[in-house]
Amino acid sequence: MVVVDSDTTTILRVKGPLELKCQLDTTDAQLMRKVISRTFEDLRSQVKSESCVLAVCDSPVFIWPNKGVYATPEEISPTTPCEDIHQWIQTDEQESAGKRSAKKKSKKCLSASVINLRLMMEVTQPGPLSAPILSKTVQKSHFLTATLPMDCAVCTSCSDTIKDACERLLEALTHQLCEMEKVTLQHMRDTTVLVPEALHFLLPEPKGLVTVVYPAGASDSQLETQRKELHQQFELPDDRPYFRRANAYHFPNEPYKDGYLRNPHVVLTHPTLDNGKVYLVQGIYSYHHYMQDRMDDNGWGCAYRSLQTICSWFQQQGYVERPVPTHKEIQQALVDVGDKQTSFVGSRQWIGSIEVQAVLNQLLGITSKIMFVSQGSELASKGRELANHFLTEGTPIMIGGGVLAHTILGVTWSETTGQIRYLILDPHYTGAEDLQLITDKGWCGWKGPDFWDQTAYYNLCLPQRPKVI
């Protein structure tokens, strides 16, 4: 388990393949299991041997953790602080491989960052050369081979040395091999095995970052029993998922491949109100807005985009596995439930909160509450209901009024004065995925009650979180 807290400077993450190879000369299940266990024991010995090497990615740094934590370049010693590794890591901004990254180094002690390492094994040994010997044995047997994708993470503080970190990494690698052995044997059927894979999950404080080994290819529904055991082990509530694959922690130095921005609101400063409290969306969502996905919906697609943002939240929290629906899929869902005529599919017609509610139920099986507000000026009095929604459900809210739709991501509300501010994600943005531009120009930002049309009526769709793990 890795606990990430305010004192954490760096997360060291080591990844790399280890080859599981064993010859099964028998079909006896017990004997086969013993052979596999012996092979895993050999791998654990390999990790503890002098041939184990940790290579710092994008740098010339190599560390032999079982050779007295010997490292190259020679300026690095076992007592070197872990944070000093940053200066050897090559960044995109640098022009030549020989320069060190001052930019990386400036991060120390400010926030958690990630150093990636590759797990490697020396295959040659010093000593006299020997002639190769070939032997041939003819017999029937099964040869089991699989590549184990090792993936371990440990945290370090400002005071930790490379020696401290290597000890923790070796311990984590050894433990992960034990967990992989358990999973391999547990899910073994005859001579077929499922390759184990490690996933990291960031749990609520103070539990931190936890690594779990699952069998690759097993669906979330097949792993429900294991998830229940994990919820009990870490004393987590049993009404929301924490250990589904979609809940896996996304390390900050890994870009999302789909191109959408995640949680742009986290860089904003919260407004200050007298006795005010902040109530925010819980979890991760994608920012969907006009003109994305090669779709020109400028002027009519704002509610579709708000709905897509909501769907992305349910997907990335692990409640649903289906991708975020397209405009056409949204329209077809409304035809399927009898809300629209067939000609609606492919049109440029608006939708509102009631249609968003129907689509969420039809495509995702998600129920929603609808809040009616007869005029925008009344929204200022809805602080308690909105705060309670973000406290208990934590889902994004779609709000539609007049010809505009927006997504509410949170509120700052004072119970004593009634003052309120709304955290708005605006789907009418048409530009590139530029976080600074989006936040500087208020496309994602805090708004006062005067943001709403004071005379227009509004419907709010408040999606409800399913009670599942």
N, C-alpha and C positions, 0 to 999 in steps of 0.2 A: 504494500500500500504506500502511496506517495501522498503526503499532505502538502498542498500548496497554500502557503499563507503569506502574510505581509513581509515576513523575513526571508522568503524564498527568493534567491537571486536567479538561479538557473535550474532548469530541468535537464538532466542528461538522459537522452533517449538512445538506446542501442538497438539496432535492427540488423538482421542478417540471417542467411540460411544455414541450417545444420542438416546434414543428410542422415536420415534414418534408414539403415540398410541391414537387413538380417535374413539369413537363410532358414527357412522353415522346412525341416526334413520330416516333419510329421504333420498329420491332420488332427492330432489330439489337441483339443482346445486348451487344456491346462498347460501342456508342454509349450504350445505356441505362445501363450501368454508369458511364460517364464523366459522364453527367448527374447521376446519384445522388451520385457523389463530389463534383461541383462544389457540389451542394446542401448536403452535409455540410460542405464548406469554408466555405460562406456561414454556416452555423450556428456554426462555430467563430469566425468573424469577429464574429458577433453577440455571442457570449459575451465577446469581447475589446473590444467597443465601449462607448461611454459610456452607451448606453441600457440596459446590463445593471444590474439592481438586485437586491440581496439583502435580503429582508425577514425580520427575526427574528420567529418565530411568537410569538403571545400577547404582543406588545410594540409600542411605537410606533417601534421602531428600524428605519430603512432605511439601507442602505449602497450607495453607488455605487463599486464597486471600481476602475473604470477612470477615475474622475474624481478622482484623487489620494486615493482612499479617503475621499471626502466622505461624511458621515453626518448623520442627524438622529435625535434631538435634538442640538442644537449642543454639548452637553457632551461628546459623543463625538468623539474625534479619532483619526487613524491610530495614534497612540502609546498609546491607551488599552489596558490589558491585556484580553485576551479574557475573562478570568474576570469582569470588571466588567459584562459584558453581562447576567449573571445578575440584577443588581439591577433591570433594566428589565422582566424577564419576569413577567407576571401569573400568579399561582398561584390554585388553587381556593379557598384559604383567605382570600384577600383580598376585601374587601367593595366596594372601588371601584377603577376603572381607573387612577386617578391615583397609587395607592400603589405603592411598590417592594417587592420581595420580599426581606426580610432573611433569611428561611428559606433561600431559594436561595443567597444570598450566603455563608451560613455554611458551605456545602459546599466552598469553595475549598481547593485543595491537599490535600483529604482523600481523595477517590476520584474516579474518572472519572464525569463526568456528560455529558449530551447537550444541546446547544443546536440546535434545529431552525430552519432557514431556508428560505424560499421563493424559488425562482429566478423572477424577473420581468423583463419588458422594457418600457421606456417606449415608448409608441406615438405620443406627440406630441412635437414639437420646437418650441422657441421660434423666432419669426421671423414674417415677413409671411404673411398668409393668401393662398392661391392658389385660383383657380377650378378645380373638378374638370373633368377631361377624360375623356370616354367614347369608347372605340374598340371596334369589333366585327370579329372575324376568324372566318371560317367554315372550319374544317378538321377532319379526323379526327385525334384524338390520344388518348393515355392520360394521365390526370392521376393521379399517385401522391400520396396524402396519408396520413400516419401521425403519431400523437402519440408522441414519444419520452419515456418516463418517466425523466428524469434523476434520479440518486440518488448523490450523492458524500459521502464522509465523510473528514475530516482531523482529526488530533489536535493539541492545543495543550498546552503546559506552562504553569506559573505565570508564566513570564517572557515568553511570546509576546504580541505586540501584535495589534490588529485588522488592521493592515497585513500582518503576517506571515501571518495566517490567510487573508486574502483572496488573497494571492499563491498559497498552496497550493490554495485552493478553485478558483481560475481554472485552475490547472494541472491539477487533477483533472477539472474539467469538460471541458477541451479534450481530455485523454487519453481520457475516457470517450466522447466523440463519435468519436474515432478508432477505438476498439474497437467502437462501435456500427456504424460504417461497415463495418468488416471483417466483422462478423457478418451484417449486412444483405446484403452482396454474396455472402458465402459460401453463404447459404441461399436466395438468390433463385432462383425457378423461373419462367421466362418473365416475365410482368408481375406475378407474385405474390411478395410479400415477407413475411417474418416479422418482427414488431416486436421489436427487441432490448430486453432488460430487464437491469438491473443488480442483482446480489445480493451481499451482504456475507457473508464467512465468517471466523470467528475461528479462526485456526490456532494450534497449540501454540507457546508462547514459544520463541524470541524473534520469531517471524515476525509475529504480530499479526493485525490486521484487514485482509483482502484483498478487493478488489472484482473480481468477474468478470461479464462480459456474456454472457448466454445468449439464444438466440432464444426468444421467448415461444411456448408451445404445443408445444415440442419436449420429448419425454419424457426421463427420466433414461437410459433404455436407448439412445436416439439420441445422447446426449451422452457416451457412455463414452470415445470416442477423445479428446475434448477434456479430460475429467477425467484420463485417463492422462497427457496432456501437462502438466497442472497439477501432478499428483503429482511428475512428474520435475522440473519447474521449481522447485518449492518443497522438493524433497528429502524428500517425505513417504512413509511406508510404503505399500505397495500391497496391504495386507490389510484395510483399513477405509476407509469413505467419509469424505471431508472436504468434497467439492464437490457433493453432491447437493442438490436444492432444500430438502429437509427439514433440511439442515445449516446453512441460512442463519442468520446471527446475528440474534438477537432483541434489539433495543436496549432498555435498561432502562426507558425511558419509554414503551414500547409495551405496553399490557395485552394478555394473551392473551384471545382472543375466546370461547374455550370455557368459561371460568370455573374451570378446574382450577388448583390451585397447582402450580408447577414447583419442583423441588429445594428443598423446605423445609429440608433438612439443612444448607444452606450457611451459615445464620445461627448454627449451633451452635458452641460451643467444644469442641475435641477434648480428650478426657481425657488425663491425663499418667500414663504408666507408665514404670518404670525401663527404659531402653533400648528403649522402645516405638516402633513406627512405625505410621503411619496408612495404611490401604488402603481406598480408597473406590470407589463406583460411578463410572464414567467417562461423562460426557455428561449428557443431560437426560431427565427422566421426569416424568410427571404423578402427583399423589397421588390415588389412587382409594380410596374408603372407603365404609362403610355409608351408605345413604339417599341417595346421589347419583342423578342421572338419573331422578328421580321413581320410584325403585325401592326399595321397602321390603324390604331383605334383612337387616335386623337379626336377628342370631342364627344365620344360616346362610350368609351370602354372603361371609365373610371371604376364603376362598381365591379366589373369583371376582374380588374386588377386588385381591388381590395379583397375580393373573394379568393383570388389566387394566393395573396399573402396569408390569408387565414388558412387555406389548404396546406400551404407550405409549413405552417406552424404545426398542424396535426401530423404531417408527414415526418418532420424533423424531431418531434417528441416521441415518435414511435407508435402513435395510435393507429396509423394507417400506412400501408405499403405502396398504395397506388400513387403515380406521379401527379404533380399539380395539373389540373385539367386545363385544356386549351379553351379559347372562346367558343369554338364549335362544339366541344364536349359539354360545356356549360349550357349552351343553347339546346343541345339534344336532350340533356337531362330534364330541362324544363318542358320539352315536348313529351318526353316519356312519362312525366307525372301528370300530364294533361293540363299544364298551366299555359302552354303556348301552342299555336298551330304549327304544322310542319314547315310552313314557309318562313318561320322564325329562324331556322338553322341557316347560317351564312349571312344573316342580315346584320345591319348596324344599329339595331334597336337597343335602347337603354334597358337596364334592369335595376331593381331597387332592393331594399332590405328583405322584403318578403320573398323575392326570388332567390336571394342569397341563402336564406333559411331553407328553402325547398331543395336547392342544389346540394347543400351540405348534408341534408338528410338522405337524398337520393344517391349521391356518389360516395359519401363517406360514412353514412349511418350515424351522423352527428345531429343531435337535437340542439335547438337554439331558443332563447327567449327573445321576444320582441318588445322593445320599449318605445311607446308612442309619446311624442312631444308635440303639442299643438302649435307651438311657436318657439323659435330659437332662443328667445329670452328666458324660456323655462329651463333650458339646459343648465344654467348656472345653479339651479336648485337640485340637480341630480347627483351631487357629489357623493352622497352616502351610498346610493345604489351602484355608482360606477366604482367607487373605492372597494366596496364589498365584492364586486365582480372580479377585480384584479387580485384581490386577496384570496378568494376561494377558487375561482376558475383559472384566472391568469391567461385567458385567450385574447387575441386581438379582437376588437369590436369594429364592425362595419357600420357607418352612419351615413344615411342618405337623406338629402333634403333639397327640394327644388330640382335642379338638374345636376347637382354635384354629389359625389360620394367621397368619403375619406375613411381612413383607418385610425382608430383611437388606440394608442399603445399604453396609455396610462394617464393618471391624474395626480396632481398635487392638490390636496384638499385640507382645509382647516375646519375642524368640527366646531370650533368656538366662533369663528367669524363667518364661516360659510364661503370664504374666498376659494376660488378654484382656478386651476390652469390645466389645459389639456395637452397631452403629448400626441401630436398629429403626424401621421405618415401620409404624405400627399401623393396619390396615384397619378396626378395630372402632370408630373415631371416628364419631360421628353428627352433629356440629355443622356450622357454616358454615365457609367457607374463610378462616378467621382465623389467619394465620400465627403471630401472637404467642401466641394461646391454644393452638394445636397444639404449639408448641415449649415453652411454659411448663409445660404439663400433661403433657409427655412422650409425646404421641402420635407425635411424631417425636423420638427422643432416644437417648442412649447408655445401654446397660443392661449390668449385670454378669452373670456366669454364673448367679447365683441367679434371674434373670428366667425361666429355663426350669423347667418341672416336672421335678424331678430324677429321678423314677421313670418318666416317660412316654417312649415311644419317639418318635423324630422322623425324618421323611424330608425331605431338602432337595433342591429342584430347582434345578440350576445351569445356566441357559441358556448355550449356546455361541455366540460371535459368528461369523457367517459371514465367510469370507476373501474379501471382494469390495471393489471401490471404486465 
